Amino acid sequence: MNYGEELCTYEELKKKIETYINYYNTKRIKQKLASMSPVNYRLHTSQLTA
């Protein structure tokens, strides 16, 4: 995560990891998931079965 960057404090690292996890689950578009983020895909499929 911090390759090539200066070392940071625990709190800064924790914030960067939380930001990345949020991006990974809510913003990242995955082609296998019909070009949706994982969260959007789950919401979409749950609406189809309801």
CORMORA-V245523 format. One record per backbone hydrogen bond with DSSP energy under -1.0 kcal/mol. NH is the residue of the N-H (numbers start at 1). CO is the residue of the C=O. E is the energy in kcal/mol with one decimal. If there is no record, write none. Layout:
BEGIN
nh co e
NH CO E
NH CO E
END
This chain:
BEGIN
nh co e
5 2 -2.2
13 9 -2.5
14 10 -2.8
15 11 -2.2
16 12 -2.3
17 13 -2.4
18 14 -2.4
19 15 -2.3
20 16 -2.2
21 17 -2.6
22 18 -2.2
23 19 -2.4
24 20 -3.1
25 21 -2.0
26 22 -2.3
27 23 -2.1
28 23 -2.2
30 36 -1.8
33 30 -1.0
34 31 -1.1
35 30 -1.1
39 25 -1.8
41 37 -2.6
42 38 -2.1
43 39 -2.3
44 40 -2.7
45 41 -2.8
46 42 -2.1
47 43 -1.6
48 44 -1.3
49 45 -1.3
END
